[in-house]
Amino acid sequence: MKRFVALAVVAGMAAPAAPRARAPAMPSRTISAATRFDGEPPISYVVRKGDNLYNLARFYMLRLGDYRIVQKLNQVRNPYRLPIGKTLIIPRSLLKSDGLVARVVAFRGAVTIDGKAIGLGTVVGEGGQIRTGLNASISMALADGSTVTLPSQSLIRVERLRRVQLTNELDRLFRLVSGRSETRVTPRTNGRDRFEIRTPISVAAVRGTDFRVSLLDEGRTSTAEVLEGKVDFTGVGTEVMLDPGTGARFAADGAVGPVPLLAPPNILHAARIQAEVELAFDIVPLPGAIGYRVQIAKDAGFLDILQEGVFARPQVSLPAPTNGDYFVRVTGIDANRIEGEPYVLAFERHLNAVRGEMAPLHGHDYLFKWQNMGAGEHLFRFFLARVDAPDRPVIDEPALTRKSLVVTNLLPGDYVWRVQASEVSDGRRYANWSRPQTFTVAGKPGRANARAKPPAS
C-alpha cells in the first residue's frame, strides 16, 4: 500500500515565482505541534527551477517562518537562491499534508471502528481504531488500491494516513495492538512512499509488497512473513531485511531470522465436494510444522474471511457456510510460530449428509434407518456386504424413497453397511455416502432377504 499560510512581501525584492501546478488535493489537515511525530524520517526534496525556501514555505509548509529551520538544517546561505538539483532535507512535521481515508470493502461478524458498528463503505481515517471479535474479519482499501485485512480477535489503530503536498508521497502508519494483520501494498513509482505496520516491539516498513505481521504472547513477541517484495523488520535492537519467502521473530529473549518460510501444505482429496455438516480437510503433514492455520473465504484474495482456526493436527474441521463456492487457505506454522507459504484451494460446499443406524428385531432380522440433511428430493441406495468382501454386495438396493429397510435371515458373519443420498440441483447430480458401519451376525446359516416396508412396530 502507499503511505498517506501567511503571505509577506519584502521591499526591494522580486516577487516570488508562482507555485507549480498541482493536481486537485483533498482538504488540507492542519497539524499542530501536539500531533507531530518525533523522530520521523525527513522528506527529501530535489530543488527545481523557480524554487526558493521562501516560496516552499509559503505554499507547502505550515508556517512561513519554518523556512528558517530548513535553511539552517541544509546550510543554505541565501534562502532566495537555491541551486537546481540540490537535495533539501525537510522535517515532516513542517509540511502540509492532505488527509486520506480507508474504506471497508468486506467484513464479517462483530467488527467495530471506534467502538461503533460498521457497514460496507464505512470510512476510517487517522486515529481510527478497528477491532475484530471472535470469528470476525475486516478488509479495508486505501485510495491507491492497497488493502489491510484483520482476521479475528485483532486490534489496529490508524496512526497516519496522509499525502505530503510538496512531494505527493503517501505516508501510512498503522499500529497493531493485538492479533494479526495481512497487508497488500500497491507499488508506486516515486520510490518515496512509506507504509509501516508498528507493534509495541517492532516496525515492519515496506513499499510494494505482500506481507503479514503478528503480535503474540500479549504483546511480547512479534513475527513478520514476506510473500512478495521486501520488508525492513526492526525490533529489540535488531534490523533485518526480509526477502520474499522469508520471515523473522522478535521477542524479549532475542531475534530469530531471517528464516525460510515453510512450503505450502497440500490437501488430500482436493476435488471433493464438502457435503457434511462441517467442513473437513485432510492436510498432508508438513515437515517442520507444529500447527496449521486454516481460513475460509468467499474470494481468492481472502478479503472476505468467513472462518479460520489454528490446528495442531492435520485433520481440520470448521463450521460450514451455506451452499456455494469458496476458497480455503492453509499455512504451516513452524517452531518459531512463523507462518509459511499459503496453499489456496477452491472448493464447493453442498450439504448432503446422511446418517444411519440399525437395530435388531428378532432372530436374524435387522431394521436399518437413516436421515439425510440438505434441501431437495432425495433418493437412497442401501448397500450391505461382508467385511472380507466389501465390494461384493450381499444387498444393493438403489433408488429407494423410504428412509428405512428391513433385512431378514442374514447369514452368520461380519458385515459392513452404508447408505448413499443423491439429489439433483440446478441440473447437477450430487451423491454422498454415510459413514460405513460394521456389525456381526451369529447363529445358524440362512438366506438373506430385504423388504422395504418395516414392521408395524
Stockholm file with secondary structure:
# STOCKHOLM 1.0

chainA/1-457         MKRFVALAVVAGMAAPAAPRARAPAMPSRTISAATRFDGEPPISYVVRKGDNLYNLARFYMLRLGDYRIVQKLNQVRNPYRLPIGKTLIIPRSLLKSDGLVARVVAFRGAVTIDGKAIGLGTVVGEGGQIRTGLNASISMALADGSTVTLPSQSLIRVERLRRVQLTNELDRLFRLVSGRSETRVTPRTNGRDRFEIRTPISVAAVRGTDFRVSLLDEGRTSTAEVLEGKVDFTGVGTEVMLDPGTGARFAADGAVGPVPLLAPPNILHAARIQAEVELAFDIVPLPGAIGYRVQIAKDAGFLDILQEGVFARPQVSLPAPTNGDYFVRVTGIDANRIEGEPYVLAFERHLNAVRGEMAPLHGHDYLFKWQNMGAGEHLFRFFLARVDAPDRPVIDEPALTRKSLVVTNLLPGDYVWRVQASEVSDGRRYANWSRPQTFTVAGKPGRANARAKPPAS
#=GR chainA/1-457 SS CCCCCCCCCCTTSCCCCCCCCCCCCCCEECCCGGGCCTTCCCEEEECCTTCCHHHHHHHHBSSGGGHHHHHHHTTCSCTTCCCTTCEEEECGGGBCEEECCEEEEEEESSEEETTEECCTTCEECTTCEEEECTTCEEEEEETTSCEEEECSSCEEEEEEEEEETTTCCEEEEEEEEEEEEEEEECCCSSSCCEEEEEETTEEEEESSEEEEEEEEGGGTEEEEEEEESCEEEEETTEEEEECTTEEEEEETTEEEEEEECCCCCCBSSTTCCBCSSEEEEEBCCCTTCSEEEEEEESSTTCSSEEEEEEESSSEEEEECCSSEEEEEEEEEECTTCCBCCCEEEEEEECCCEEEEEEEECSTTCEEEEEEEESSSCCEEEEEEEETTEEEEEEEEEEEECSSEEEEESCCSEEEEEEEEEEEEETTEEEEEECCCEEEEECSSCCCCEEESSCCCC
#=GC SS_cons         CCCCCCCCCCTTSCCCCCCCCCCCCCCEECCCGGGCCTTCCCEEEECCTTCCHHHHHHHHBSSGGGHHHHHHHTTCSCTTCCCTTCEEEECGGGBCEEECCEEEEEEESSEEETTEECCTTCEECTTCEEEECTTCEEEEEETTSCEEEECSSCEEEEEEEEEETTTCCEEEEEEEEEEEEEEEECCCSSSCCEEEEEETTEEEEESSEEEEEEEEGGGTEEEEEEEESCEEEEETTEEEEECTTEEEEEETTEEEEEEECCCCCCBSSTTCCBCSSEEEEEBCCCTTCSEEEEEEESSTTCSSEEEEEEESSSEEEEECCSSEEEEEEEEEECTTCCBCCCEEEEEEECCCEEEEEEEECSTTCEEEEEEEESSSCCEEEEEEEETTEEEEEEEEEEEECSSEEEEESCCSEEEEEEEEEEEEETTEEEEEECCCEEEEECSSCCCCEEESSCCCC
//
